[in-house]
């Protein structure tokens, strides 16, 4: 099997883990209070992913423009949420659910960008060597289950329903496969895309999700947020 086909197959396997994570959450049908804890865990997980993985790699591949691209990614989402889509201004919605509907789709955007570069990592590894491709595949695969679990929980918390939760997890998987294809066809794209996606992910985690998490009083929610950071750090070490 050629490196291209092997990377595509493993990208599909990694993407399927996103869907399985969402499927496991939907089957359990957690309560609204439980969903808020899942959102806190996901916020910590996303922020750690951006700071510990996406920013360092983005700075390395992006060169002198990387910092500006990270800022541009952050500001781009802010522009989208507060200018280009004015009826979705953050904080104006009535929160009947754990998070707003707008926030759930912001999380989908951030995580989809991250999963796209999961595929980029797998494709890049196999473009260099089969051994490196397998190493990067396992590194990506390890955090796919909590990723899909997080996405489905946020969609349910935003009142989107089980079908939307499953479809969002499926979309994350599809973006992983698309990332493998993109890096195989245009390897130079990673120099722009990775720093931009780091800024997007930081915005979604820190500006969208953390304020939602802070609505819950007490220290327990903060501890769950920090647990999300620790989970990603441990998975990265593995």
C-alpha positions in Angstrom: 0.0 0.0 0.0 1.4 3.4 -1.0 2.1 6.1 1.6 -0.8 8.2 0.3 -3.4 5.4 0.5 -2.1 4.4 3.9 -2.4 7.9 5.3 -5.9 8.2 3.9 -7.0 4.9 5.5 -5.5 5.9 8.9 -7.0 9.4 8.5 -10.4 7.7 8.1 -9.7 5.5 11.2 -8.8 8.6 13.2 -11.9 10.4 12.0 -14.1 7.5 12.9 -12.9 7.8 16.5 -14.4 11.3 16.5 -17.8 9.9 15.5 -17.5 7.1 18.1 -16.8 9.6 20.8 -20.0 11.5 19.9 -22.0 8.3 19.6 -21.0 7.2 23.1 -22.1 10.5 24.5 -25.5 10.5 22.7 -26.3 7.0 23.8 -26.0 8.0 27.4 -28.2 11.2 27.1 -26.6 13.1 30.0 -28.5 15.8 32.0 -28.1 19.5 31.4 -25.9 19.8 34.5 -23.7 17.0 33.4 -23.3 18.6 30.0 -22.0 21.8 31.6 -19.2 19.7 33.2 -18.4 18.1 29.8 -18.2 21.6 28.3 -15.8 22.7 31.1 -13.7 19.6 30.4 -13.7 20.4 26.7 -12.8 24.0 27.2 -9.7 23.0 29.1 -8.9 20.3 26.5 -9.1 22.8 23.6 -7.1 25.5 25.3 -4.3 23.1 26.2 -4.4 21.8 22.6 -3.9 25.3 21.2 -1.2 26.4 23.7 0.8 23.1 24.0 0.5 21.9 20.4 -0.9 24.3 17.8 0.9 27.5 18.8 4.5 25.9 19.0 4.0 24.0 15.8 2.5 27.1 14.1 5.4 29.3 15.2 7.8 26.8 13.8 6.3 26.3 10.4 4.9 29.8 10.0 8.2 31.7 10.4 8.2 35.4 11.2 4.5 35.7 10.2 3.3 33.0 12.5 2.5 35.3 15.5 0.5 37.7 13.2 -1.4 34.8 11.7 -2.3 33.5 15.2 -3.7 36.9 16.1 -5.5 37.1 12.7 -7.2 33.8 13.4 -8.4 35.0 16.8 -9.6 38.3 15.4 -11.2 36.7 12.5 -13.6 34.7 14.7 -14.4 37.8 16.7 -15.2 39.6 13.5 -17.5 36.8 12.4 -19.4 36.6 15.7 -19.7 40.3 16.4 -19.7 42.1 13.0 -20.5 39.8 10.0 -23.2 38.0 11.9 -24.6 40.7 14.2 -27.7 38.8 15.3 -25.5 36.3 17.0 -23.8 38.8 19.4 -22.4 36.9 22.3 -24.4 37.1 25.5 -27.6 38.4 24.0 -29.3 35.0 23.8 -31.6 33.6 26.4 -29.7 30.6 27.9 -32.3 27.9 28.1 -29.5 25.3 27.8 -26.0 24.9 29.2 -24.5 26.9 26.3 -25.9 29.1 23.6 -26.6 27.7 20.1 -24.1 30.2 18.7 -21.4 28.9 21.0 -22.0 25.3 19.9 -21.3 26.2 16.3 -18.3 28.3 17.3 -16.9 25.2 19.0 -17.6 23.2 15.9 -15.6 25.7 13.8 -12.7 25.6 16.3 -12.6 21.9 16.6 -13.1 21.3 12.9 -10.1 23.5 12.2 -8.1 21.5 14.7 -9.2 18.2 13.3 -8.4 19.4 9.8 -4.8 19.8 11.0 -4.9 16.4 12.7 -5.2 15.2 9.1 -2.5 17.5 8.0 -0.2 16.0 10.7 -0.9 12.4 9.5 -0.4 13.3 5.9 2.8 15.2 6.6 4.3 12.3 8.5 3.6 9.8 5.7 5.0 12.3 3.2 8.3 12.1 5.1 8.4 8.4 6.2 6.1 5.6 7.0 7.5 5.3 10.5 6.8 9.0 11.3 3.4 8.7 9.8 2.4 5.9 12.1 3.8 7.8 15.1 1.7 10.9 14.3 -1.3 8.7 13.6 -1.2 7.2 17.1 -0.6 10.7 18.6 -3.8 12.0 16.8 -5.8 8.9 17.5 -5.3 9.1 21.3 -7.3 12.4 21.6 -10.0 11.7 19.0 -12.5 10.1 21.4 -12.6 13.0 23.9 -12.7 15.4 20.9 -15.8 13.8 19.5 -17.3 13.4 23.0 -16.7 17.1 23.6 -18.2 18.2 20.3 -21.4 16.2 20.9 -21.8 17.4 24.4 -21.5 21.0 23.4 -24.1 20.5 20.6 -26.5 18.9 23.1 -25.9 21.6 25.6 -26.8 24.2 22.9 -30.2 22.4 22.4 -29.3 21.1 18.9 -30.5 17.5 19.4 -29.0 14.1 19.0 -28.9 14.1 15.2 -27.0 17.4 15.2 -24.6 16.1 17.9 -23.8 13.0 15.8 -23.5 14.9 12.6 -21.1 17.4 14.2 -18.9 14.5 15.4 -19.1 13.0 11.9 -18.1 16.4 10.4 -15.0 16.4 12.6 -14.0 13.1 11.3 -14.5 14.2 7.7 -12.3 17.2 8.3 -9.5 14.9 9.4 -9.7 13.0 6.1 -9.8 16.4 4.2 -6.6 17.5 6.1 -4.8 14.4 4.9 -5.9 15.1 1.3 -5.0 18.8 1.5 -1.4 18.3 2.8 -0.9 15.6 0.1 -1.9 18.0 -2.7 -0.5 21.3 -1.3 2.1 20.8 1.5 2.9 24.5 1.7 -0.6 25.3 3.0 0.4 24.2 6.5 2.5 27.4 7.0 -0.6 29.6 6.9 -3.3 27.2 8.1 -1.7 26.0 11.4 -1.1 29.4 13.0 -4.5 30.6 11.9 -6.2 27.6 13.4 -4.3 28.1 16.7 -5.9 31.6 17.0 -9.3 30.3 16.2 -9.1 27.5 18.8 -7.8 30.0 21.5 -10.8 32.3 20.8 -13.4 29.5 21.0 -11.9 28.0 24.2 -11.0 31.1 26.1 -13.5 33.7 24.8 -16.6 31.6 24.1 -16.5 28.5 26.3 -14.8 29.7 29.5 -17.4 32.5 30.2 -20.1 29.9 29.7 -18.3 27.6 32.2 -18.0 30.4 34.7 -21.7 30.7 35.0 -21.6 27.8 37.4 -20.8 28.9 40.9 -18.2 27.1 43.1 -14.8 25.6 42.6 -16.0 22.3 41.2 -16.4 23.7 37.6 -12.9 25.2 37.7 -11.4 21.9 38.8 -13.2 20.2 35.8 -11.7 22.8 33.5 -8.2 22.1 34.8 -8.9 18.4 34.5 -9.4 19.0 30.7 -6.0 20.6 30.6 -4.4 17.7 32.4 -6.1 15.2 30.2 -4.7 16.7 27.0 -1.2 17.1 28.6 -1.2 13.4 29.5 -2.4 12.3 26.1 0.3 14.5 24.5 3.0 12.9 26.6 1.7 9.4 25.6 
